[in-house]
Amino acid sequence: MTTRKDFIAAGAALGAFAPQLTLADAAATPAPAATASATPAPIPKLNFDLAAFDAILARDVAHRHMFSARGIHDGAVFDAMRTLLWSYASIGVDSKDVFPVAVLYHTPVFAGMNDAIWNELIIPNVTKFGKPVGEELGSPKAGSGNPYLHRAKKADEWDGSIEGLVADAQAHFFLCNVAVSGVSQALAGYTKSNAADVYRHIAANLVPNATLAPSGTWSIHAIQERHFTLLETSL
């Protein structure tokens, strides 16, 4: 299992940042410049909307479940969410009566970034993150995009994809902003770009139904306080 020490060693000193950005501003942000400025800009501040967070979680459904992941493990968190839906279906409960959410912290935040970020920044630099993170990300082919994002191609194929979970159960994903900030700093160093620009570019290119949250640990506790059960899929 990748530890926080491993991630810091890979170039992302997660605890050193005070991540924070308004997503509305991020949506209008262009891709980062090819070269870094002489004085790197700090990671922007996240103007986190607690009311919007509450509104996302306020769906009136009978079954409310949270899955947390601090390791990717070949998309185990998404498979667990799909297994939940399959299990409910087997006892006659429709997916519209189930609300699965996931908290992605540490390396799983990569899974919350869309094809553009994977193709432009993650895949070309995957080996630079070092062995622990590199092993979790695997060896994706150039241009292949986010391996956890797209629906299965065959109707009868197991579909542990983000797209499938969103389509079938309106699943939502909360990304640790501390980890995203660390990833942005690391990628800025690898690409000689400005970390603030890289961060804005990532924040504007999350997967569907994804939200940046202050941290993974905060999200796990806050969502439990809103009466969701918890399964940690990285144990």
ChimeraX commands (.cxc) that place a marker at each C-alpha (Angstrom):
marker #1 position 0.00,0.00,0.00 radius 0.5
marker #1 position 1.33,3.44,-0.87 radius 0.5
marker #1 position 1.93,5.53,2.25 radius 0.5
marker #1 position 1.76,9.30,2.69 radius 0.5
marker #1 position 5.56,9.23,3.01 radius 0.5
marker #1 position 5.80,7.48,-0.38 radius 0.5
marker #1 position 3.57,10.06,-2.01 radius 0.5
marker #1 position 5.61,12.94,-0.62 radius 0.5
marker #1 position 8.76,11.26,-1.83 radius 0.5
marker #1 position 7.22,11.03,-5.29 radius 0.5
marker #1 position 7.07,14.81,-5.45 radius 0.5
marker #1 position 3.76,15.73,-3.85 radius 0.5
marker #1 position 4.21,17.13,-0.37 radius 0.5
marker #1 position 0.52,16.91,0.37 radius 0.5
marker #1 position 0.56,18.39,3.84 radius 0.5
marker #1 position 2.34,21.54,2.71 radius 0.5
marker #1 position -0.51,22.93,0.69 radius 0.5
marker #1 position -3.65,24.85,1.54 radius 0.5
marker #1 position -5.59,23.82,-1.59 radius 0.5
marker #1 position -8.45,25.91,-2.64 radius 0.5
marker #1 position -10.14,27.02,-5.83 radius 0.5
marker #1 position -13.53,28.12,-7.00 radius 0.5
marker #1 position -14.63,25.54,-9.56 radius 0.5
marker #1 position -16.64,28.13,-11.47 radius 0.5
marker #1 position -13.43,30.05,-12.07 radius 0.5
marker #1 position -11.57,26.85,-12.94 radius 0.5
marker #1 position -13.98,26.04,-15.75 radius 0.5
marker #1 position -12.76,29.02,-17.73 radius 0.5
marker #1 position -9.10,28.27,-17.18 radius 0.5
marker #1 position -6.95,27.26,-20.19 radius 0.5
marker #1 position -4.36,24.52,-20.17 radius 0.5
marker #1 position -1.14,25.35,-18.30 radius 0.5
marker #1 position 1.65,27.14,-20.14 radius 0.5
marker #1 position 4.61,25.11,-21.37 radius 0.5
marker #1 position 7.07,26.92,-19.11 radius 0.5
marker #1 position 6.88,27.98,-15.50 radius 0.5
marker #1 position 7.00,31.60,-14.39 radius 0.5
marker #1 position 10.00,32.92,-12.49 radius 0.5
marker #1 position 7.93,33.09,-9.28 radius 0.5
marker #1 position 5.53,30.14,-9.10 radius 0.5
marker #1 position 2.03,31.15,-8.07 radius 0.5
marker #1 position 0.60,29.39,-5.01 radius 0.5
marker #1 position -2.18,26.85,-5.37 radius 0.5
marker #1 position -5.44,28.86,-5.52 radius 0.5
marker #1 position -7.85,28.84,-2.63 radius 0.5
marker #1 position -10.82,26.50,-2.76 radius 0.5
marker #1 position -14.00,28.45,-2.21 radius 0.5
marker #1 position -15.82,25.36,-0.98 radius 0.5
marker #1 position -19.60,25.66,-1.03 radius 0.5
marker #1 position -20.91,23.78,1.99 radius 0.5
marker #1 position -24.53,24.41,1.00 radius 0.5
marker #1 position -23.90,22.83,-2.41 radius 0.5
marker #1 position -22.18,19.89,-0.69 radius 0.5
marker #1 position -25.25,19.40,1.50 radius 0.5
marker #1 position -27.55,19.68,-1.51 radius 0.5
marker #1 position -25.67,16.91,-3.33 radius 0.5
marker #1 position -26.06,14.59,-0.35 radius 0.5
marker #1 position -29.68,15.48,0.38 radius 0.5
marker #1 position -31.27,13.07,-2.11 radius 0.5
marker #1 position -34.29,11.43,-0.52 radius 0.5
marker #1 position -33.50,7.75,-1.05 radius 0.5
marker #1 position -33.75,4.78,1.26 radius 0.5
marker #1 position -30.19,3.52,0.89 radius 0.5
marker #1 position -27.24,5.93,1.27 radius 0.5
marker #1 position -23.75,4.48,1.12 radius 0.5
marker #1 position -20.24,5.96,1.06 radius 0.5
marker #1 position -17.13,4.20,-0.22 radius 0.5
marker #1 position -13.70,5.61,0.57 radius 0.5
marker #1 position -10.41,4.78,-1.14 radius 0.5
marker #1 position -6.83,5.76,-0.44 radius 0.5
marker #1 position -5.48,3.23,-2.93 radius 0.5
marker #1 position -6.55,2.65,-6.54 radius 0.5
marker #1 position -6.19,-1.16,-6.52 radius 0.5
marker #1 position -7.39,-1.51,-10.13 radius 0.5
marker #1 position -10.52,0.51,-9.45 radius 0.5
marker #1 position -11.65,-1.51,-6.41 radius 0.5
marker #1 position -13.78,1.36,-5.12 radius 0.5
marker #1 position -15.82,1.50,-8.33 radius 0.5
marker #1 position -16.24,-2.28,-8.42 radius 0.5
marker #1 position -17.50,-2.14,-4.83 radius 0.5
marker #1 position -20.04,0.52,-5.78 radius 0.5
marker #1 position -21.24,-1.60,-8.70 radius 0.5
marker #1 position -21.42,-4.67,-6.46 radius 0.5
marker #1 position -23.66,-2.70,-4.13 radius 0.5
marker #1 position -26.08,-1.89,-6.96 radius 0.5
marker #1 position -26.02,-5.49,-8.20 radius 0.5
marker #1 position -26.74,-6.77,-4.69 radius 0.5
marker #1 position -29.70,-4.47,-4.22 radius 0.5
marker #1 position -31.05,-5.45,-7.64 radius 0.5
marker #1 position -30.84,-9.11,-6.63 radius 0.5
marker #1 position -33.32,-8.45,-3.81 radius 0.5
marker #1 position -35.61,-6.30,-5.92 radius 0.5
marker #1 position -34.37,-2.82,-5.01 radius 0.5
marker #1 position -34.05,-0.46,-7.99 radius 0.5
marker #1 position -30.86,1.57,-8.42 radius 0.5
marker #1 position -32.89,4.80,-8.19 radius 0.5
marker #1 position -33.46,3.95,-4.53 radius 0.5
marker #1 position -29.71,3.67,-3.85 radius 0.5
marker #1 position -27.28,6.59,-3.58 radius 0.5
marker #1 position -23.60,5.57,-3.69 radius 0.5
marker #1 position -20.89,8.19,-3.19 radius 0.5
marker #1 position -17.12,7.81,-3.09 radius 0.5
marker #1 position -14.39,9.74,-1.35 radius 0.5
marker #1 position -11.16,9.57,-3.36 radius 0.5
marker #1 position -8.07,10.57,-1.43 radius 0.5
marker #1 position -4.36,10.00,-1.87 radius 0.5
marker #1 position -3.60,8.30,-5.24 radius 0.5
marker #1 position -7.26,7.59,-6.18 radius 0.5
marker #1 position -7.69,11.29,-6.98 radius 0.5
marker #1 position -6.07,10.45,-10.33 radius 0.5
marker #1 position -9.17,8.36,-11.12 radius 0.5
marker #1 position -11.29,11.48,-10.66 radius 0.5
marker #1 position -9.60,13.30,-13.55 radius 0.5
marker #1 position -10.93,13.04,-17.10 radius 0.5
marker #1 position -9.34,11.77,-20.32 radius 0.5
marker #1 position -7.84,15.16,-21.16 radius 0.5
marker #1 position -5.80,15.26,-17.95 radius 0.5
marker #1 position -4.74,11.64,-18.28 radius 0.5
marker #1 position -3.63,12.09,-21.88 radius 0.5
marker #1 position -1.95,15.48,-21.43 radius 0.5
marker #1 position -0.37,15.17,-18.00 radius 0.5
marker #1 position -0.67,11.84,-16.21 radius 0.5
marker #1 position 0.26,9.26,-18.85 radius 0.5
marker #1 position 3.32,11.15,-20.22 radius 0.5
marker #1 position 4.66,11.59,-16.68 radius 0.5
marker #1 position 3.54,8.40,-14.96 radius 0.5
marker #1 position 7.05,7.05,-14.49 radius 0.5
marker #1 position 8.24,10.29,-12.89 radius 0.5
marker #1 position 6.00,9.82,-9.86 radius 0.5
marker #1 position 8.26,7.07,-8.62 radius 0.5
marker #1 position 7.69,3.41,-7.91 radius 0.5
marker #1 position 4.86,3.43,-5.31 radius 0.5
marker #1 position 2.57,5.79,-7.23 radius 0.5
marker #1 position 3.68,4.44,-10.60 radius 0.5
marker #1 position 2.74,0.91,-9.59 radius 0.5
marker #1 position -0.76,2.03,-8.64 radius 0.5
marker #1 position -1.25,3.90,-11.91 radius 0.5
marker #1 position 0.15,1.06,-14.01 radius 0.5
marker #1 position 1.44,1.54,-17.54 radius 0.5
marker #1 position -1.40,3.15,-19.51 radius 0.5
marker #1 position -0.86,3.56,-23.25 radius 0.5
marker #1 position -0.47,7.02,-24.72 radius 0.5
marker #1 position -3.85,8.54,-25.53 radius 0.5
marker #1 position -5.82,5.81,-23.75 radius 0.5
marker #1 position -7.38,8.21,-21.25 radius 0.5
marker #1 position -8.73,7.47,-17.79 radius 0.5
marker #1 position -9.06,3.66,-17.46 radius 0.5
marker #1 position -11.79,3.97,-14.81 radius 0.5
marker #1 position -14.04,6.41,-16.63 radius 0.5
marker #1 position -15.81,4.72,-19.56 radius 0.5
marker #1 position -18.69,2.26,-19.66 radius 0.5
marker #1 position -18.11,-1.34,-20.67 radius 0.5
marker #1 position -18.41,-1.89,-24.41 radius 0.5
marker #1 position -20.61,-5.00,-24.13 radius 0.5
marker #1 position -24.06,-4.90,-22.54 radius 0.5
marker #1 position -23.46,-8.13,-20.58 radius 0.5
marker #1 position -19.96,-7.11,-19.40 radius 0.5
marker #1 position -19.27,-6.16,-15.77 radius 0.5
marker #1 position -19.37,-2.37,-15.62 radius 0.5
marker #1 position -17.38,-0.93,-12.75 radius 0.5
marker #1 position -16.98,2.40,-14.56 radius 0.5
marker #1 position -17.54,5.94,-13.36 radius 0.5
marker #1 position -19.82,6.62,-16.33 radius 0.5
marker #1 position -21.90,3.55,-15.57 radius 0.5
marker #1 position -22.27,4.42,-11.90 radius 0.5
marker #1 position -23.35,7.95,-12.76 radius 0.5
marker #1 position -25.84,6.78,-15.38 radius 0.5
marker #1 position -27.35,4.00,-13.27 radius 0.5
marker #1 position -27.36,5.51,-9.77 radius 0.5
marker #1 position -26.35,9.18,-10.02 radius 0.5
marker #1 position -23.20,8.28,-8.08 radius 0.5
marker #1 position -21.10,11.19,-6.86 radius 0.5
marker #1 position -17.36,11.45,-6.25 radius 0.5
marker #1 position -15.55,13.72,-3.78 radius 0.5
marker #1 position -11.85,14.34,-4.43 radius 0.5
marker #1 position -9.41,15.29,-1.70 radius 0.5
marker #1 position -8.23,18.79,-2.55 radius 0.5
marker #1 position -5.04,18.33,-0.53 radius 0.5
marker #1 position -4.05,15.39,-2.75 radius 0.5
marker #1 position -5.10,17.18,-5.96 radius 0.5
marker #1 position -2.92,20.13,-4.93 radius 0.5
marker #1 position 0.01,17.80,-4.31 radius 0.5
marker #1 position -0.47,16.15,-7.70 radius 0.5
marker #1 position -0.60,19.59,-9.32 radius 0.5
marker #1 position 2.68,20.59,-7.67 radius 0.5
marker #1 position 4.33,17.36,-8.78 radius 0.5
marker #1 position 3.10,17.64,-12.38 radius 0.5
marker #1 position 4.13,21.29,-12.54 radius 0.5
marker #1 position 7.64,20.24,-11.59 radius 0.5
marker #1 position 7.74,17.44,-14.15 radius 0.5
marker #1 position 6.43,19.66,-16.97 radius 0.5
marker #1 position 8.16,22.91,-15.90 radius 0.5
marker #1 position 4.74,24.55,-15.64 radius 0.5
marker #1 position 3.08,26.82,-13.14 radius 0.5
marker #1 position 1.48,24.79,-10.33 radius 0.5
marker #1 position -1.51,27.12,-10.01 radius 0.5
marker #1 position -2.24,26.77,-13.74 radius 0.5
marker #1 position -1.91,22.99,-13.59 radius 0.5
marker #1 position -4.25,22.91,-10.61 radius 0.5
marker #1 position -6.85,25.05,-12.38 radius 0.5
marker #1 position -6.61,22.86,-15.47 radius 0.5
marker #1 position -7.19,19.72,-13.40 radius 0.5
marker #1 position -10.07,21.30,-11.46 radius 0.5
marker #1 position -11.77,22.18,-14.76 radius 0.5
marker #1 position -11.40,18.59,-16.02 radius 0.5
marker #1 position -12.83,16.26,-13.40 radius 0.5
marker #1 position -14.96,13.22,-14.24 radius 0.5
marker #1 position -18.78,13.61,-14.26 radius 0.5
marker #1 position -20.39,14.18,-10.84 radius 0.5
marker #1 position -17.05,14.92,-9.19 radius 0.5
marker #1 position -16.48,17.68,-6.64 radius 0.5
marker #1 position -13.32,18.93,-4.98 radius 0.5
marker #1 position -13.68,18.77,-1.19 radius 0.5
marker #1 position -11.35,20.24,1.46 radius 0.5
marker #1 position -9.75,16.86,2.21 radius 0.5
marker #1 position -10.48,13.17,2.13 radius 0.5
marker #1 position -10.55,12.81,5.90 radius 0.5
marker #1 position -12.95,15.74,6.27 radius 0.5
marker #1 position -15.23,14.32,3.57 radius 0.5
marker #1 position -15.40,10.88,5.16 radius 0.5
marker #1 position -16.50,12.29,8.49 radius 0.5
marker #1 position -18.82,14.93,7.02 radius 0.5
marker #1 position -20.64,12.41,4.83 radius 0.5
marker #1 position -21.07,9.99,7.74 radius 0.5
marker #1 position -22.59,12.84,9.73 radius 0.5
marker #1 position -25.17,13.09,6.95 radius 0.5
marker #1 position -26.21,9.49,7.60 radius 0.5
marker #1 position -24.30,7.51,4.99 radius 0.5
marker #1 position -22.84,4.12,5.85 radius 0.5
marker #1 position -19.11,3.68,5.22 radius 0.5
marker #1 position -16.97,1.06,3.49 radius 0.5
marker #1 position -13.22,1.66,3.15 radius 0.5
marker #1 position -12.24,-0.25,0.01 radius 0.5
marker #1 position -8.46,0.06,0.43 radius 0.5
marker #1 position -8.11,-2.16,3.49 radius 0.5
marker link #1:1,2 radius 0.2
marker link #1:2,3 radius 0.2
marker link #1:3,4 radius 0.2
marker link #1:4,5 radius 0.2
marker link #1:5,6 radius 0.2
marker link #1:6,7 radius 0.2
marker link #1:7,8 radius 0.2
marker link #1:8,9 radius 0.2
marker link #1:9,10 radius 0.2
marker link #1:10,11 radius 0.2
marker link #1:11,12 radius 0.2
marker link #1:12,13 radius 0.2
marker link #1:13,14 radius 0.2
marker link #1:14,15 radius 0.2
marker link #1:15,16 radius 0.2
marker link #1:16,17 radius 0.2
marker link #1:17,18 radius 0.2
marker link #1:18,19 radius 0.2
marker link #1:19,20 radius 0.2
marker link #1:20,21 radius 0.2
marker link #1:21,22 radius 0.2
marker link #1:22,23 radius 0.2
marker link #1:23,24 radius 0.2
marker link #1:24,25 radius 0.2
marker link #1:25,26 radius 0.2
marker link #1:26,27 radius 0.2
marker link #1:27,28 radius 0.2
marker link #1:28,29 radius 0.2
marker link #1:29,30 radius 0.2
marker link #1:30,31 radius 0.2
marker link #1:31,32 radius 0.2
marker link #1:32,33 radius 0.2
marker link #1:33,34 radius 0.2
marker link #1:34,35 radius 0.2
marker link #1:35,36 radius 0.2
marker link #1:36,37 radius 0.2
marker link #1:37,38 radius 0.2
marker link #1:38,39 radius 0.2
marker link #1:39,40 radius 0.2
marker link #1:40,41 radius 0.2
marker link #1:41,42 radius 0.2
marker link #1:42,43 radius 0.2
marker link #1:43,44 radius 0.2
marker link #1:44,45 radius 0.2
marker link #1:45,46 radius 0.2
marker link #1:46,47 radius 0.2
marker link #1:47,48 radius 0.2
marker link #1:48,49 radius 0.2
marker link #1:49,50 radius 0.2
marker link #1:50,51 radius 0.2
marker link #1:51,52 radius 0.2
marker link #1:52,53 radius 0.2
marker link #1:53,54 radius 0.2
marker link #1:54,55 radius 0.2
marker link #1:55,56 radius 0.2
marker link #1:56,57 radius 0.2
marker link #1:57,58 radius 0.2
marker link #1:58,59 radius 0.2
marker link #1:59,60 radius 0.2
marker link #1:60,61 radius 0.2
marker link #1:61,62 radius 0.2
marker link #1:62,63 radius 0.2
marker link #1:63,64 radius 0.2
marker link #1:64,65 radius 0.2
marker link #1:65,66 radius 0.2
marker link #1:66,67 radius 0.2
marker link #1:67,68 radius 0.2
marker link #1:68,69 radius 0.2
marker link #1:69,70 radius 0.2
marker link #1:70,71 radius 0.2
marker link #1:71,72 radius 0.2
marker link #1:72,73 radius 0.2
marker link #1:73,74 radius 0.2
marker link #1:74,75 radius 0.2
marker link #1:75,76 radius 0.2
marker link #1:76,77 radius 0.2
marker link #1:77,78 radius 0.2
marker link #1:78,79 radius 0.2
marker link #1:79,80 radius 0.2
marker link #1:80,81 radius 0.2
marker link #1:81,82 radius 0.2
marker link #1:82,83 radius 0.2
marker link #1:83,84 radius 0.2
marker link #1:84,85 radius 0.2
marker link #1:85,86 radius 0.2
marker link #1:86,87 radius 0.2
marker link #1:87,88 radius 0.2
marker link #1:88,89 radius 0.2
marker link #1:89,90 radius 0.2
marker link #1:90,91 radius 0.2
marker link #1:91,92 radius 0.2
marker link #1:92,93 radius 0.2
marker link #1:93,94 radius 0.2
marker link #1:94,95 radius 0.2
marker link #1:95,96 radius 0.2
marker link #1:96,97 radius 0.2
marker link #1:97,98 radius 0.2
marker link #1:98,99 radius 0.2
marker link #1:99,100 radius 0.2
marker link #1:100,101 radius 0.2
marker link #1:101,102 radius 0.2
marker link #1:102,103 radius 0.2
marker link #1:103,104 radius 0.2
marker link #1:104,105 radius 0.2
marker link #1:105,106 radius 0.2
marker link #1:106,107 radius 0.2
marker link #1:107,108 radius 0.2
marker link #1:108,109 radius 0.2
marker link #1:109,110 radius 0.2
marker link #1:110,111 radius 0.2
marker link #1:111,112 radius 0.2
marker link #1:112,113 radius 0.2
marker link #1:113,114 radius 0.2
marker link #1:114,115 radius 0.2
marker link #1:115,116 radius 0.2
marker link #1:116,117 radius 0.2
marker link #1:117,118 radius 0.2
marker link #1:118,119 radius 0.2
marker link #1:119,120 radius 0.2
marker link #1:120,121 radius 0.2
marker link #1:121,122 radius 0.2
marker link #1:122,123 radius 0.2
marker link #1:123,124 radius 0.2
marker link #1:124,125 radius 0.2
marker link #1:125,126 radius 0.2
marker link #1:126,127 radius 0.2
marker link #1:127,128 radius 0.2
marker link #1:128,129 radius 0.2
marker link #1:129,130 radius 0.2
marker link #1:130,131 radius 0.2
marker link #1:131,132 radius 0.2
marker link #1:132,133 radius 0.2
marker link #1:133,134 radius 0.2
marker link #1:134,135 radius 0.2
marker link #1:135,136 radius 0.2
marker link #1:136,137 radius 0.2
marker link #1:137,138 radius 0.2
marker link #1:138,139 radius 0.2
marker link #1:139,140 radius 0.2
marker link #1:140,141 radius 0.2
marker link #1:141,142 radius 0.2
marker link #1:142,143 radius 0.2
marker link #1:143,144 radius 0.2
marker link #1:144,145 radius 0.2
marker link #1:145,146 radius 0.2
marker link #1:146,147 radius 0.2
marker link #1:147,148 radius 0.2
marker link #1:148,149 radius 0.2
marker link #1:149,150 radius 0.2
marker link #1:150,151 radius 0.2
marker link #1:151,152 radius 0.2
marker link #1:152,153 radius 0.2
marker link #1:153,154 radius 0.2
marker link #1:154,155 radius 0.2
marker link #1:155,156 radius 0.2
marker link #1:156,157 radius 0.2
marker link #1:157,158 radius 0.2
marker link #1:158,159 radius 0.2
marker link #1:159,160 radius 0.2
marker link #1:160,161 radius 0.2
marker link #1:161,162 radius 0.2
marker link #1:162,163 radius 0.2
marker link #1:163,164 radius 0.2
marker link #1:164,165 radius 0.2
marker link #1:165,166 radius 0.2
marker link #1:166,167 radius 0.2
marker link #1:167,168 radius 0.2
marker link #1:168,169 radius 0.2
marker link #1:169,170 radius 0.2
marker link #1:170,171 radius 0.2
marker link #1:171,172 radius 0.2
marker link #1:172,173 radius 0.2
marker link #1:173,174 radius 0.2
marker link #1:174,175 radius 0.2
marker link #1:175,176 radius 0.2
marker link #1:176,177 radius 0.2
marker link #1:177,178 radius 0.2
marker link #1:178,179 radius 0.2
marker link #1:179,180 radius 0.2
marker link #1:180,181 radius 0.2
marker link #1:181,182 radius 0.2
marker link #1:182,183 radius 0.2
marker link #1:183,184 radius 0.2
marker link #1:184,185 radius 0.2
marker link #1:185,186 radius 0.2
marker link #1:186,187 radius 0.2
marker link #1:187,188 radius 0.2
marker link #1:188,189 radius 0.2
marker link #1:189,190 radius 0.2
marker link #1:190,191 radius 0.2
marker link #1:191,192 radius 0.2
marker link #1:192,193 radius 0.2
marker link #1:193,194 radius 0.2
marker link #1:194,195 radius 0.2
marker link #1:195,196 radius 0.2
marker link #1:196,197 radius 0.2
marker link #1:197,198 radius 0.2
marker link #1:198,199 radius 0.2
marker link #1:199,200 radius 0.2
marker link #1:200,201 radius 0.2
marker link #1:201,202 radius 0.2
marker link #1:202,203 radius 0.2
marker link #1:203,204 radius 0.2
marker link #1:204,205 radius 0.2
marker link #1:205,206 radius 0.2
marker link #1:206,207 radius 0.2
marker link #1:207,208 radius 0.2
marker link #1:208,209 radius 0.2
marker link #1:209,210 radius 0.2
marker link #1:210,211 radius 0.2
marker link #1:211,212 radius 0.2
marker link #1:212,213 radius 0.2
marker link #1:213,214 radius 0.2
marker link #1:214,215 radius 0.2
marker link #1:215,216 radius 0.2
marker link #1:216,217 radius 0.2
marker link #1:217,218 radius 0.2
marker link #1:218,219 radius 0.2
marker link #1:219,220 radius 0.2
marker link #1:220,221 radius 0.2
marker link #1:221,222 radius 0.2
marker link #1:222,223 radius 0.2
marker link #1:223,224 radius 0.2
marker link #1:224,225 radius 0.2
marker link #1:225,226 radius 0.2
marker link #1:226,227 radius 0.2
marker link #1:227,228 radius 0.2
marker link #1:228,229 radius 0.2
marker link #1:229,230 radius 0.2
marker link #1:230,231 radius 0.2
marker link #1:231,232 radius 0.2
marker link #1:232,233 radius 0.2
marker link #1:233,234 radius 0.2
marker link #1:234,235 radius 0.2
view
